[in-house]
Structures are given as structure tokens and as C-alpha cells.
Amino acid sequence: MLTYQTWKEPSLDFEVDPIYKGSLNVLKWAYSHYGDSVVYACSFGVEGIVLIDLLTKVQPKATIVFLDTAVHFKETYEIIEKVKEKYPNLNIQMKKPKLSIQEQAETHGDKLWERNPNKCCQIRKLDPLKESLSKGNAWISGLRREQSPTRSNVEFINRDEKFQSVKICPLIHWTWKEIWRYVHKHNLSYNVLHDQGYPSIGCSHCTKPAIDINDIRSGRWKGKGKTECGLH
């Protein structure tokens, strides 16, 4: 089983590091242009933990939306509670889909995530995010170029045609090692599943431990020919 403990060594001085300054500058720009209508859609993985810490340095009362599919790992809900305790001024919204798991099964059949994962993601993630973004012009994402080939061309500021919005990605230049170094330096809590071989964490039914240390998303939708939920 892959683990990532060895990547949590002490770091550079982030306060003078270009990637740190670049991320803060992008966040400052976002709030100066779009104000409090900016929403951060966070999955509360380790990138999310870093971005939340950066975000509170710019806007301590930022709005964060978690797409609560009702089938996340219990460890994910536990880290959300820890974040709420650490940053009590954040506006963390648990956005649920219109259909409960039972209602989804009654309408589309049981275990939709096995038979049609794209449809399940549409119901439980894409539609709720679209509703959350309907009142604003910009949203923040924790995408990094290093995460996968499909994300290698992401810019700081992106036109998002899917949600008719602007997608702001402050972490595009951060490496996996730099993410963990920041967590270590600032003693941040994170989802304990990262220590059990889960570098990328989504819904419990569709997330397994990674099988390739060079592909942190290799445990997502394993065997389904799918690497993204459709948000990006």
C-alpha cells in the first residue's frame, strides 16, 4: 500500500517563496474583483486544507461549499469538523443534492455509481455546484497542474463555460511535496486517509487506494475508464 509520510519533511520559508506569494496574490485579486460572491468549492483533501489556510489570510469569512453527496468517508466529515473548529469565521456550506441516496435508487436504480458513474456525479456533484454558483461570477478550485494530464494546462484565471463562471486556481504551480511541506510547517490537520494510501479522496464508493505513486488519481473510479467527476 502506498503511503506519503516520507513527503512531509520540513520546508522552505513559504513566506518568501514565489508559489506562496503567487497564490496569495491570486486570492487577493479574486476578492478585489468579485467580492464576497466568490465561492470556494472544496473537497477537504490535503490541497483543500492548504488552500483554506491561505484563504483565511485574505478573507477569514470566505464562503466554502462542500458537495455533500452523502456517500463520503467518515474521515472526510471528521476533517470538516476540525476545520470548522480551527477557522470558526468561515462560512462552510454543506451542499446536498436534491435526491437522497434512497430517492436516487428509486428513480435511477440501486448503486448508480457502479452502473453509470457519470450520471451519479451529475446528480450528486455537478447539479448542486451549479446551483451554488448561480448567484456569483467566480469560484475557487484547488486544481494543480501536476495532478493529471487533463489539468496540466490550467491557468490561475480560467473561463468556465460549463458553469458560466470564472474559475480561479491559486495552487496550479504547487507540487505534491510542496503541499505536504506546507501542511507540516504549519501543523495543519488533514484527512487521515492520506496516510492510508489515498492521495485523492472522493466518495467512498468510487475511491480506492492509489496503485501508482506517480498518478495520485489512480484510485479514483478504478476500472471505470473515468478520471474526473466532471466539475473540471
Beta strands, then each sheet from edge to edge (+ up, - down):
strand 1: 39-41
strand 2: 63-67
strand 3: 91-95
strand 4: 138-140
strand 5: 157-160
strand 6: 165-168
sheet 1: 3+ 2+ 1+ 4+ 6+ 5-
end
